[in-house]
Amino acid sequence: MSFPSPPAAQFSFPSLLTYSPLPPMGLSQTDKVHQTPTAILQGPEDKVNLTCSHTDSSYNMILWYQQSAQNTALKLIGYMRYTSPTVEDSFKGRFDVSGDAAANKMAYLHFPKVTEAEDSAVYFCAASEAQCFTIPSLLYKNPL
């Protein structure tokens, strides 16, 4: 797993979308994950598209995170698992994800329009091997 990558966008003001690159520190595999564009300045109501790509053939999942100035925790926006997009409920309607995380090794984060103060944040992407499994004991309800 390789994350986080350098941020794709940092919103400095509620009405503007800007990007400010931060160098990755202490991460050995950051060269495998790339975000573009490297600089953005967008006004309110503008559409924004961020791109994340990777070079590792074992990675089949790309995740997008938001880090706001008010809360430094990374919040999962959504992810591409192979070609299946998922957007977390709290971000539905504000963001879309698309792409092909496995074959094309790319995913996109779409902002239909920059409108909310919460959009003022730093955005990260990460790439990983998808981890999916079933725990049989959770599928069976004990009748006792």
Steps between C-alpha positions, in 0.01 A plus 500: 500500500626846417342807654452783544623658179576869470176696529314565179321811613492737790212742535628813671176694499137386500448668162822389328659166420880506508776243508811511710736203463650352813799267474440144619710419805601157621304312237699249300254433221357843422661490156243235404200734551459835324237774513427770245460783434786642699338843533137612508326831551124471465215730592160415642265300278797373292540133414816330623654168398796344680688199364681225689715240326728221615764274348463184710323215319393345833299811598135475398352762730539879509364698794432873539529682835421850625683680781341824616661778702241454776560125534839361405372142485484353150140442392436238233308662212478191284694248300526300179530123542589377153227685303244523781464848653388558858436840660448521877152615604622827651656599165228381259370779280813709555762269349516222242772245435568315176775314318660157486733438792636170364531496120550872433645565848313832522216652699338841496342715768235731356358807672186591300542851642694655786234646728541401862739631763579136582660475156785711638735209574800297389424197281707182488482184296638159591538172313474155648428137438129448561434294812163326485403201706203341673491383859258204502415542869356844423268354236343244732261604774514269799140397586583476872 
